[in-house]
Amino acid sequence: MTGTGSRLGLRANAAQFALLVAVNALVGGLLGTERTVLPLLGEQEFRLGAYTAALTYILAFGATKAVTNFFAGTLSDRYGRRPVLLAGWLVGIPVPLLLIWAPGWSWVVAANVLLGINQGLTWSTTVIMKIDLAGPRRRGLAMGLNEAAGYLAVAVTALASGALAARYGLRPAPFLLGAAYVALGLGLSLLVVKETRGHAHHEASNHAGGEHGGLSTRRIFGLVSWREPALASASQAGLVNNLNDGLAWGLFPVLFAAAGLSLPRIGLLAALYPAFWGLGQILTGPLSDRIGRKPLIVVGMLTQAGALGLVAGAETFELWCVALALLGAGTAMVYPTLLAAIGDVAHPAWRARAVGVYRLWRDGGFAVGALTAGIVADLVGIRGATSAVAAVTAVSGLLVAVRMYETHPYGARAADAGPAASK
């Protein structure tokens, strides 16, 4: 589709937008097949004693996904969004097969390298495509729907895989779901999804800061990483947010199993956090379009910090339910809002690369979280590691409160944010 024939807005692009929401649900579903089962597989079948060793798969996943996110933005600007999306699904084909047949832990790590590439290419591209279609006014709603679909699918699949594992064993049944998700996602992306790069070109041609569109990737990396206050604040908050997720993914099921919880209850807890995360984004995304981005980010980070402290101190299933619901709610305030803030500030001509750099830092949090949480947990236990991460999360929220300005394009201070970022 050419830029001149493109129309921006959710209503004008409703069918294609809804299709991309469904595709991203399949992306999240593939990730969800690991949330309940893989930590227990490492402990029970592969006999991994040290937490640091057990978390190598999250380290591999996070590092690979972070780097892939960066290249996904650049490649989607150069070759278009749809080819990058298709490449991501092709890389995902071997993932469930490797997990089903893995004779050793190295196969699990290799599967998660491929999963990181798959998630980096597919999830980044669906984010960029939805930002292309939505236009500036409803960007928060667009990101809320995108992230809600992905993480609700993570939650539903985590619950389903726990139930399948309880009935049929840890392998192969839970990972057959992943194979079905890959087949369906590839089919929809190949046959029905349309290219959206023309919408970004159309928005760029009408953008008030159009003269600032021609930035190098190196310059964009510096802006998003440390130079531009709002973009850099979003990057550090995103990294800490996914540090939390890496901790919850890799260590919480082990903590709950050590407390004597059954596999279905562990699956329920593993699903509760992404369920509140996913459902909450349906509300928090559009709310950020009304009240601005910064308040939700600050409150969300502090809510996560409190929830992690509760996880560390709790002893019962009921308290853990409350803590993980709060953790999901805090994450819901932050996740779509950070992406919307990046879209607010970045010029349409380099927005895809800015999203890629942000997601490089954000998903680098998986790797940082796996490494840090594993080392600390080996030294002081899972509860001690959780308390330490809670403190880091609180500091991150305070840094956003101090450095970040309001980015919403219809807010009081954000009218000049886009051009300012490019100067």
C-alpha positions, 0 to 999 in steps of 0.5 A: 500500500502506498503512502498516499493511499493510506488512512490512519486510525483504528476505525479506518484499519479495523479489519487489519488491526484486529487480524494483527491482534490475533496474530500477536495472541499466537506469538504470546501463546508460543511463549506461554507454553514454557511458563509453567512447564520449563522451570519444573522440567529443568528441576525434575527431569534434567536435575539442575540444582543451581538456580543460575544453571536452571535460568540459562534458558531465560538468559539465552532467550532474553539476550537473543530477543533483545538483539533481534528486537533491534534488528527487527526495527531496522529491517522493517524500515528497510524491507517492510514489516510483513517479510520480517513477520514471516521470517519470525514465524519460520524461525519458530517452527523448530522450537516446540519440536526441540523442547519435545525431543530434547535429550539434554538441557543444551537442546532447551537452551538452543530452543530458547535462542530460536524462541528469542529470535521468533519473539523479537521478529514477530512481536516487534513487528506487530507492535510497529504495524499497529503503531503504523495503523493507529495514528497518534490519537489512539496509540495508547489504546492500540498498544493496550490491545496489542499487549493484552492479546499477547499476554492473555495468550501467555496466561491462558497457555500457561494455565492450559500447559499446567493442566496438560502436564498434570494429566499427561506429563511434562512432555510432549503434550504442553508443547504440542500447543506451541506447534499449533500456534506456529502453524496458525500464525505462519498461515495467517501472516502469509495469507492475510496480513498486509504491509503497513509501512506505507502508513508510516510514510503517510504519517511522516509526510504530514508530521510537523517535525518532518525535517528531523526524519533523517537520523542515523541508526547510531544517533537513534540508539543514543537518543533512546538509550541515554540522551533523550530524557523520555526515551531513555527513561522508558528504556531503563523502566522497560529493562527493569520491568522485564527483569521482574518477568524473568525472575517470575518466569524462572524462579517463582514456579520453583518457589511454589513447588518447594512450598508444596503446591500442586502442579495445577495450583502452580499453573494457576499462579503462573497464569494469574500474573500474565492474566492481570497483566493482559486484561489490565492493558485493555484499560491502561492503554486507553487511560494513558491517552486520557491522563498521560503516560508518566503517571501510569509508568511511575505508579506501575513500577512502584506497584510492582515493587510492592507486589514483589515484596509481598511474594518474598514474604508470603507463605500461603497460596492465597497471599501469592494469588494477591501478590501476583495479581498486583504484579500483573496490574502494575505491569499492565500500567507500565507495558503499553504505556512505555511503548506509547511513549516511544511512539509519541516522541519518535518521528514516524520516519525513524519510529520503527528503529526507536521501537527496536532500540527500546525493545533491545533494552527492555527485553535485555531485562530477561537476560539481566534478570536471569543472570542476576536473580540466579546468582543472588538466589544461589547466594541467599535463596529465591526470597532474598533475590525477590526482595532485591529485585523489588528494591531495584524496581522501586528505584526505577520508578523514582528515576522515571518520576524525576527524569521523564516528562509527559510525552502524550501529544495532546498533553500540556508539555508534549507538543514539542517532544517529537521535534525536540528528540531529533535536535 
